[in-house]
Amino acid sequence: MGGQEFCDRYQEQLEKELVEMWESFTKHNESKNLFSAFRTPAVLFVLVCLLYELSGVLLFVGLSTFALVCDCVLGLVMMSMLTWAFIRYSGRYRDVGGAIDLAAGTVLEQATVVLNKSREQRLSNVKRGPARLLVISTPRKSTADTEPHSALSLRPHPPSISSPLTLSL
């Protein structure tokens, strides 16, 4: 009923259709992702806000030279945001828009790496185990003393003893 040639030709056609359908579904799913559409302006807007605040803090502290550098970078970021908006609106200068997208993507990736490292460090500190606390012991002189708690002494909590005063993070 057709032989091997027919099966091979049909398999090739089927594989082509599957690849085309996969690409079509992938593009459709990516178009639904709202953040990917607004990724570059979101990154640029966050940069503008952070640079503005940093400039204000530096100016308040008295480091006006560094505040001026932040203001200059802030101006460049605002110009790139306006340029990106013009390119999206007009459709011209797509290479420049691609460069702005690439730069914003790089900034986002670097910020994500830094934030993930700090989060991993916090989680590794938590996973190390329970923190050992100092336990306040109240030794008694004797049972016949009228004062039951004569003096407070601090001693390290032994690691083998579990008590309600250990703090696990």
MDAnalysis code that builds the backbone (N, CA, C; Angstrom):
import MDAnalysis as mda
import numpy as np

u = mda.Universe.empty(507, n_residues=169, atom_resindex=np.repeat(np.arange(169), 3), trajectory=True)
u.add_TopologyAttr("name", ["N", "CA", "C"] * 169)
u.add_TopologyAttr("resid", np.arange(1, 170))
u.add_TopologyAttr("resname", ["MET", "GLY", "GLY", "GLN", "GLU", "PHE", "CYS", "ASP", "ARG", "TYR", "GLN", "GLU", "GLN", "LEU", "GLU", "LYS", "GLU", "LEU", "VAL", "GLU", "MET", "TRP", "GLU", "SER", "PHE", "THR", "LYS", "HIS", "ASN", "GLU", "SER", "LYS", "ASN", "LEU", "PHE", "SER", "ALA", "PHE", "ARG", "THR", "PRO", "ALA", "VAL", "LEU", "PHE", "VAL", "LEU", "VAL", "CYS", "LEU", "LEU", "TYR", "GLU", "LEU", "SER", "GLY", "VAL", "LEU", "LEU", "PHE", "VAL", "GLY", "LEU", "SER", "THR", "PHE", "ALA", "LEU", "VAL", "CYS", "ASP", "CYS", "VAL", "LEU", "GLY", "LEU", "VAL", "MET", "MET", "SER", "MET", "LEU", "THR", "TRP", "ALA", "PHE", "ILE", "ARG", "TYR", "SER", "GLY", "ARG", "TYR", "ARG", "ASP", "VAL", "GLY", "GLY", "ALA", "ILE", "ASP", "LEU", "ALA", "ALA", "GLY", "THR", "VAL", "LEU", "GLU", "GLN", "ALA", "THR", "VAL", "VAL", "LEU", "ASN", "LYS", "SER", "ARG", "GLU", "GLN", "ARG", "LEU", "SER", "ASN", "VAL", "LYS", "ARG", "GLY", "PRO", "ALA", "ARG", "LEU", "LEU", "VAL", "ILE", "SER", "THR", "PRO", "ARG", "LYS", "SER", "THR", "ALA", "ASP", "THR", "GLU", "PRO", "HIS", "SER", "ALA", "LEU", "SER", "LEU", "ARG", "PRO", "HIS", "PRO", "PRO", "SER", "ILE", "SER", "SER", "PRO", "LEU", "THR", "LEU", "SER", "LEU"])
u.atoms.positions = np.array([
    [0.822, -1.190, 0.000],
    [0.000, 0.000, 0.000],
    [0.864, 1.251, 0.000],
    [1.712, 1.425, -0.958],
    [2.494, 2.629, -1.102],
    [3.966, 2.392, -0.953],
    [4.387, 1.525, -0.108],
    [5.795, 1.205, 0.045],
    [6.541, 2.187, 0.930],
    [7.861, 1.983, 0.995],
    [8.721, 2.769, 1.875],
    [8.849, 4.215, 1.392],
    [8.895, 4.435, 0.078],
    [9.017, 5.800, -0.460],
    [7.826, 6.666, -0.050],
    [6.660, 6.103, -0.126],
    [5.462, 6.840, 0.272],
    [5.499, 7.178, 1.761],
    [5.934, 6.222, 2.580],
    [6.020, 6.457, 4.032],
    [7.050, 7.534, 4.357],
    [8.208, 7.488, 3.694],
    [9.254, 8.490, 3.943],
    [8.785, 9.885, 3.548],
    [8.134, 9.994, 2.377],
    [7.644, 11.295, 1.919],
    [6.574, 11.825, 2.859],
    [5.683, 10.948, 3.301],
    [4.625, 11.351, 4.224],
    [5.216, 11.757, 5.578],
    [6.250, 11.043, 6.044],
    [6.880, 11.373, 7.313],
    [7.567, 12.729, 7.234],
    [8.259, 13.021, 6.137],
    [8.902, 14.323, 5.964],
    [7.868, 15.451, 5.966],
    [6.767, 15.242, 5.261],
    [5.698, 16.245, 5.219],
    [5.108, 16.449, 6.604],
    [4.916, 15.355, 7.318],
    [4.357, 15.437, 8.665],
    [5.309, 16.174, 9.601],
    [6.604, 15.907, 9.515],
    [7.587, 16.583, 10.359],
    [7.645, 18.078, 10.044],
    [7.552, 18.453, 8.763],
    [7.530, 19.870, 8.381],
    [6.318, 20.571, 8.985],
    [5.164, 19.929, 8.886],
    [3.948, 20.520, 9.448],
    [4.044, 20.663, 10.964],
    [4.633, 19.676, 11.625],
    [4.791, 19.764, 13.077],
    [5.722, 20.915, 13.462],
    [6.820, 21.089, 12.730],
    [7.743, 22.186, 13.016],
    [7.050, 23.528, 12.793],
    [6.305, 23.660, 11.701],
    [5.584, 24.905, 11.428],
    [4.540, 25.191, 12.503],
    [3.814, 24.161, 12.936],
    [2.810, 24.349, 13.980],
    [3.483, 24.736, 15.299],
    [4.625, 24.115, 15.603],
    [5.351, 24.440, 16.831],
    [5.784, 25.897, 16.823],
    [6.346, 26.357, 15.707],
    [6.770, 27.756, 15.596],
    [5.575, 28.694, 15.723],
    [4.459, 28.321, 15.113],
    [3.262, 29.147, 15.182],
    [2.739, 29.244, 16.616],
    [2.667, 28.119, 17.310],
    [2.191, 28.132, 18.696],
    [3.164, 28.883, 19.608],
    [4.464, 28.744, 19.352],
    [5.452, 29.452, 20.162],
    [5.303, 30.958, 19.993],
    [5.150, 31.419, 18.752],
    [4.965, 32.858, 18.509],
    [3.676, 33.353, 19.151],
    [2.626, 32.555, 19.061],
    [1.347, 32.949, 19.647],
    [1.452, 33.062, 21.168],
    [2.130, 32.123, 21.809],
    [2.292, 32.164, 23.262],
    [3.172, 33.329, 23.688],
    [4.215, 33.616, 22.924],
    [5.076, 34.743, 23.256],
    [4.338, 36.070, 23.108],
    [3.432, 36.143, 22.161],
    [2.686, 37.395, 21.982],
    [1.721, 37.637, 23.143],
    [1.336, 36.566, 23.847],
    [0.442, 36.726, 24.993],
    [1.161, 37.226, 26.232],
    [2.477, 37.098, 26.268],
    [3.252, 37.517, 27.428],
    [3.312, 39.040, 27.453],
    [2.621, 39.627, 28.407],
    [2.518, 41.081, 28.492],
    [3.834, 41.719, 28.892],
    [4.601, 41.048, 29.759],
    [5.849, 41.655, 30.220],
    [6.867, 41.754, 29.105],
    [6.885, 40.779, 28.185],
    [7.864, 40.852, 27.099],
    [7.601, 42.052, 26.199],
    [6.348, 42.465, 26.087],
    [6.037, 43.633, 25.272],
    [6.484, 44.921, 25.949],
    [6.425, 44.959, 27.272],
    [6.774, 46.171, 28.019],
    [8.070, 46.016, 28.821],
    [8.905, 45.056, 28.432],
    [10.129, 44.800, 29.188],
    [11.100, 45.966, 29.113],
    [11.366, 46.441, 27.914],
    [12.323, 47.537, 27.757],
    [11.854, 48.817, 28.439],
    [10.617, 49.274, 28.215],
    [10.218, 50.497, 28.918],
    [10.149, 50.323, 30.431],
    [9.828, 49.121, 30.901],
    [9.790, 48.893, 32.351],
    [11.193, 49.007, 32.941],
    [12.176, 48.412, 32.268],
    [13.557, 48.484, 32.750],
    [14.045, 49.926, 32.720],
    [13.766, 50.618, 31.642],
    [14.215, 52.009, 31.523],
    [13.535, 52.901, 32.560],
    [12.261, 52.673, 32.820],
    [11.548, 53.466, 33.812],
    [12.104, 53.223, 35.215],
    [12.405, 51.969, 35.538],
    [12.991, 51.658, 36.843],
    [14.366, 52.302, 36.973],
    [15.145, 52.281, 35.887],
    [16.445, 52.944, 35.906],
    [16.297, 54.444, 36.141],
    [15.331, 55.062, 35.486],
    [15.100, 56.498, 35.675],
    [14.764, 56.786, 37.139],
    [13.868, 56.002, 37.712],
    [13.482, 56.223, 39.113],
    [14.657, 56.025, 40.066],
    [15.422, 54.939, 39.866],
    [16.557, 54.681, 40.750],
    [17.637, 55.758, 40.623],
    [17.921, 56.163, 39.405],
    [18.944, 57.195, 39.217],
    [18.494, 58.533, 39.794],
    [17.215, 58.845, 39.678],
    [16.695, 60.093, 40.234],
    [16.830, 60.092, 41.761],
    [16.436, 58.979, 42.382],
    [16.547, 58.880, 43.841],
    [18.003, 58.901, 44.290],
    [18.863, 58.172, 43.580],
    [20.283, 58.147, 43.929],
    [20.906, 59.527, 43.790],
    [20.512, 60.247, 42.761],
    [21.021, 61.603, 42.567],
    [20.602, 62.509, 43.715],
    [19.354, 62.390, 44.136],
    [18.874, 63.197, 45.254],
    [19.597, 62.885, 46.549],
    [19.826, 61.604, 46.810],
    [20.533, 61.204, 48.033],
    [21.974, 61.708, 47.990],
    [22.636, 61.545, 46.844],
    [24.021, 62.006, 46.733],
    [24.125, 63.520, 46.877],
    [23.167, 64.233, 46.331],
    [23.164, 65.692, 46.454],
    [22.922, 66.097, 47.910],
    [22.052, 65.372, 48.586],
    [21.765, 65.662, 49.990],
    [22.995, 65.420, 50.869],
    [23.724, 64.356, 50.567],
    [24.907, 64.011, 51.345],
    [26.046, 64.990, 51.072],
    [26.036, 65.603, 49.918],
    [27.082, 66.569, 49.595],
    [28.010, 66.106, 48.496],
    [27.697, 65.002, 47.865],
    [28.508, 64.496, 46.769],
    [27.912, 64.962, 45.441],
    [28.024, 66.259, 45.206],
    [27.360, 66.846, 44.041],
    [27.969, 66.375, 42.730],
    [29.251, 66.029, 42.711],
    [29.874, 65.545, 41.478],
    [29.256, 64.214, 41.062],
    [29.095, 63.315, 42.004],
    [28.478, 62.023, 41.697],
    [26.992, 62.182, 41.351],
    [26.346, 63.152, 41.993],
    [24.946, 63.427, 41.671],
    [24.826, 63.930, 40.234],
    [25.789, 64.734, 39.796],
    [25.780, 65.235, 38.414],
    [25.984, 64.091, 37.425],
    [26.844, 63.145, 37.759],
    [27.048, 61.972, 36.894],
    [25.749, 61.171, 36.804],
    [25.072, 60.983, 37.939],
    [23.787, 60.270, 37.935],
    [22.763, 61.010, 37.083],
    [22.764, 62.338, 37.161],
    [21.830, 63.126, 36.353],
    [22.126, 62.983, 34.864],
    [23.396, 62.928, 34.501],
    [23.755, 62.752, 33.092],
    [23.318, 61.383, 32.579],
    [23.558, 60.347, 33.374],
    [23.120, 59.005, 32.992],
    [21.596, 58.953, 32.942],
    [20.950, 59.632, 33.867],
    [19.493, 59.716, 33.879],
    [18.988, 60.337, 32.579],
    [19.631, 61.394, 32.134],
    [19.246, 62.030, 30.872],
    [19.416, 61.096, 29.686],
    [20.507, 60.333, 29.674],
    [20.716, 59.370, 28.587],
    [19.651, 58.283, 28.589],
    [19.292, 57.811, 29.766],
    [18.266, 56.769, 29.864],
    [16.910, 57.322, 29.415],
    [16.612, 58.560, 29.788],
    [15.334, 59.160, 29.359],
    [15.313, 59.365, 27.856],
    [16.444, 59.782, 27.279],
    [16.505, 59.948, 25.823],
    [16.352, 58.606, 25.118],
    [16.954, 57.566, 25.672],
    [16.807, 56.249, 25.052],
    [15.373, 55.740, 25.184],
    [14.695, 56.086, 26.285],
    [13.302, 55.687, 26.431],
    [12.415, 56.396, 25.397],
    [12.660, 57.672, 25.195],
    [11.895, 58.405, 24.181],
    [12.222, 57.905, 22.779],
    [13.485, 57.602, 22.524],
    [13.882, 57.070, 21.222],
    [13.220, 55.722, 20.980],
    [13.206, 54.864, 22.002],
    [12.567, 53.563, 21.873],
    [11.078, 53.718, 21.556],
    [10.414, 54.652, 22.233],
    [8.983, 54.881, 21.982],
    [8.763, 55.376, 20.550],
    [9.621, 56.269, 20.060],
    [9.492, 56.760, 18.690],
    [9.694, 55.630, 17.686],
    [10.664, 54.776, 17.944],
    [10.938, 53.666, 17.029],
    [9.767, 52.700, 17.008],
    [9.180, 52.418, 18.155],
    [8.009, 51.532, 18.196],
    [6.810, 52.150, 17.484],
    [6.674, 53.450, 17.602],
    [5.539, 54.125, 16.985],
    [5.713, 54.221, 15.476],
    [6.898, 54.621, 15.027],
    [7.102, 54.863, 13.600],
    [7.537, 53.629, 12.826],
    [8.246, 52.724, 13.473],
    [8.727, 51.540, 12.777],
    [10.039, 51.763, 12.054],
    [10.581, 52.962, 12.116],
    [11.874, 53.238, 11.490],
    [13.000, 53.006, 12.484],
    [14.207, 52.893, 11.972],
    [15.422, 52.715, 12.784],
    [15.315, 51.499, 13.714],
    [14.909, 50.395, 13.138],
    [14.734, 49.182, 13.946],
    [16.046, 48.695, 14.553],
    [17.163, 48.969, 13.897],
    [18.451, 48.547, 14.457],
    [18.739, 49.264, 15.771],
    [18.413, 50.542, 15.831],
    [18.623, 51.301, 17.066],
    [17.692, 50.777, 18.158],
    [16.454, 50.480, 17.787],
    [15.512, 49.912, 18.747],
    [15.981, 48.560, 19.260],
    [16.553, 47.751, 18.367],
    [17.098, 46.462, 18.785],
    [18.261, 46.631, 19.748],
    [19.096, 47.649, 19.509],
    [20.218, 47.911, 20.414],
    [19.712, 48.348, 21.788],
    [18.675, 49.176, 21.818],
    [18.101, 49.604, 23.096],
    [17.481, 48.415, 23.826],
    [16.768, 47.555, 23.082],
    [16.199, 46.341, 23.678],
    [17.289, 45.442, 24.243],
    [18.384, 45.307, 23.496],
    [19.488, 44.473, 23.944],
    [20.133, 45.031, 25.209],
    [20.324, 46.345, 25.249],
    [20.921, 46.976, 26.434],
    [20.005, 46.821, 27.650],
    [18.707, 47.021, 27.456],
    [17.763, 46.862, 28.570],
    [17.715, 45.409, 29.034],
    [17.782, 44.482, 28.099],
    [17.815, 43.068, 28.464],
    [19.060, 42.711, 29.257],
    [20.204, 43.286, 28.869],
    [21.444, 43.041, 29.595],
    [21.364, 43.597, 31.019],
    [20.819, 44.801, 31.161],
    [20.668, 45.395, 32.492],
    [19.742, 44.532, 33.348],
    [18.662, 44.058, 32.774],
    [17.721, 43.211, 33.509],
    [18.369, 41.899, 33.919],
    [19.128, 41.278, 33.018],
    [19.793, 40.024, 33.357],
    [20.818, 40.216, 34.466],
    [21.598, 41.291, 34.391],
    [22.612, 41.538, 35.419],
    [21.963, 41.814, 36.778],
    [20.882, 42.580, 36.775],
    [20.178, 42.852, 38.027],
    [19.577, 41.568, 38.592],
    [19.058, 40.720, 37.730],
    [18.488, 39.454, 38.170],
    [19.569, 38.557, 38.768],
    [20.748, 38.526, 38.149],
    [21.844, 37.708, 38.672],
    [22.251, 38.194, 40.060],
    [22.373, 39.507, 40.228],
    [22.777, 40.061, 41.519],
    [21.721, 39.764, 42.577],
    [20.462, 39.948, 42.241],
    [19.397, 39.682, 43.209],
    [19.303, 38.203, 43.555],
    [19.500, 37.333, 42.567],
    [19.450, 35.893, 42.845],
    [20.610, 35.466, 43.731],
    [21.792, 36.049, 43.528],
    [22.931, 35.704, 44.379],
    [22.672, 36.109, 45.824],
    [22.131, 37.297, 46.021],
    [21.865, 37.731, 47.394],
    [20.773, 36.879, 48.027],
    [19.788, 36.483, 47.249],
    [18.730, 35.622, 47.784],
    [19.275, 34.236, 48.107],
    [20.165, 33.702, 47.251],
    [20.758, 32.401, 47.525],
    [21.606, 32.441, 48.794],
    [22.313, 33.554, 49.011],
    [23.117, 33.673, 50.221],
    [22.229, 33.686, 51.459],
    [21.119, 34.398, 51.374],
    [20.203, 34.411, 52.522],
    [19.634, 33.030, 52.769],
    [19.265, 32.322, 51.691],
    [18.697, 30.984, 51.860],
    [19.739, 30.003, 52.362],
    [20.989, 30.139, 51.930],
    [22.021, 29.222, 52.415],
    [22.299, 29.477, 53.892],
    [22.199, 30.725, 54.335],
    [22.364, 31.012, 55.758],
    [21.243, 30.389, 56.570],
    [20.056, 30.359, 56.025],
    [18.914, 29.774, 56.725],
    [19.038, 28.255, 56.754],
    [19.534, 27.645, 55.678],
    [19.595, 26.191, 55.590],
    [20.748, 25.598, 56.382],
    [21.630, 26.402, 56.907],
    [22.768, 25.877, 57.662],
    [22.338, 25.168, 58.931],
    [21.223, 25.503, 59.435],
    [20.749, 24.833, 60.643],
    [20.308, 25.832, 61.674],
    [19.851, 25.319, 62.804],
    [19.372, 26.223, 63.840],
    [20.517, 27.022, 64.445],
    [20.229, 28.238, 64.748],
    [21.216, 29.096, 65.396],
    [21.303, 28.715, 66.855],
    [22.511, 28.711, 67.372],
    [22.709, 28.378, 68.777],
    [22.672, 29.657, 69.589],
    [21.905, 29.618, 70.644],
    [21.745, 30.779, 71.504],
    [22.442, 30.551, 72.827],
    [22.632, 31.626, 73.512],
    [23.115, 31.515, 74.872],
    [21.928, 31.271, 75.782],
    [22.091, 30.329, 76.680],
    [21.014, 29.984, 77.590],
    [21.344, 30.585, 78.949],
    [20.372, 31.216, 79.518],
    [20.558, 31.794, 80.849],
    [20.252, 30.713, 81.861],
    [21.253, 30.403, 82.654],
    [21.023, 29.395, 83.693],
    [20.993, 30.098, 85.044],
    [20.214, 29.589, 85.893],
    [20.087, 30.168, 87.235],
    [20.488, 29.115, 88.242],
    [21.764, 29.065, 88.591],
    [22.193, 28.050, 89.557],
    [21.680, 28.377, 90.952],
    [21.388, 27.368, 91.680],
    [20.932, 27.531, 93.060],
    [22.090, 27.200, 93.989],
    [22.176, 27.976, 95.033],
    [23.225, 27.696, 96.022],
    [22.889, 26.410, 96.767],
    [21.723, 26.375, 97.264],
    [21.264, 25.162, 97.938],
    [19.761, 25.252, 98.060],
    [19.140, 24.198, 98.420],
    [17.693, 24.213, 98.550],
    [17.231, 24.928, 99.797],
    [18.135, 25.108, 100.716],
    [17.757, 25.740, 101.982],
    [17.865, 27.255, 101.915],
    [18.478, 27.798, 100.875],
    [18.612, 29.251, 100.778],
    [17.255, 29.900, 100.598],
    [17.131, 31.077, 101.124],
    [15.877, 31.810, 100.986],
    [15.780, 32.475, 99.621],
    [16.903, 32.765, 99.046],
    [16.912, 33.406, 97.729],
    [17.097, 32.311, 96.681],
    [16.064, 31.972, 95.916],
    [16.171, 30.826, 94.997],
    [17.089, 31.096, 93.801],
    [17.151, 32.305, 93.289],
    [17.962, 32.613, 92.118],
    [19.016, 33.628, 92.527],
    [20.183, 33.147, 92.843],
    [21.195, 34.046, 93.378],
    [21.903, 34.849, 92.304],
    [22.335, 34.216, 91.232],
    [23.089, 34.943, 90.215],
    [22.776, 34.351, 88.850],
    [22.840, 35.188, 87.871],
    [22.620, 34.739, 86.501],
    [23.973, 34.537, 85.838],
    [24.157, 33.439, 85.158],
    [25.393, 33.210, 84.419],
    [25.038, 32.838, 82.989],
    [25.884, 33.237, 82.097],
    [25.668, 32.926, 80.689],
    [26.617, 31.803, 80.300],
    [26.078, 30.798, 79.663],
    [26.925, 29.714, 79.158],
    [26.445, 29.372, 77.749],
    [27.351, 28.917, 76.910],
    [26.919, 28.562, 75.555],
    [26.033, 27.332, 75.568],
    [25.100, 27.342, 74.656],
    [24.163, 26.239, 74.553],
    [24.877, 25.050, 73.905],
    [24.929, 23.879, 74.564],
    [25.594, 22.732, 73.946],
    [24.821, 22.264, 72.718],
    [25.524, 21.884, 71.655],
    [24.831, 21.519, 70.423],
    [24.026, 20.238, 70.517],
    [24.304, 19.380, 71.468],
    [23.589, 18.113, 71.534],
    [22.265, 18.219, 72.270],
    [22.062, 19.261, 73.022],
    [20.854, 19.390, 73.826],
    [19.859, 20.258, 73.065],
    [18.658, 19.769, 72.935],
    [17.592, 20.556, 72.325],
    [16.788, 21.179, 73.430],
    [16.577, 22.451, 73.315],
    [15.743, 23.123, 74.306],
    [14.834, 24.094, 73.583],
    [13.785, 24.550, 74.238],
    [12.877, 25.488, 73.584],
    [13.509, 26.828, 73.302],
    [14.703, 27.099, 73.831],
    [15.332, 28.390, 73.597],
    [16.183, 28.435, 72.349],
    [16.324, 27.323, 71.622],
    [17.083, 27.370, 70.365],
    [16.221, 28.025, 69.303],
    [16.856, 28.786, 68.496],
    [16.154, 29.520, 67.444],
    [16.575, 28.953, 66.111],
    [15.624, 28.455, 65.363],
    [15.962, 27.970, 64.021],
    [15.368, 28.935, 63.015],
    [16.211, 29.364, 62.108],
    [15.795, 30.324, 61.088],
    [15.342, 29.634, 59.851],
])
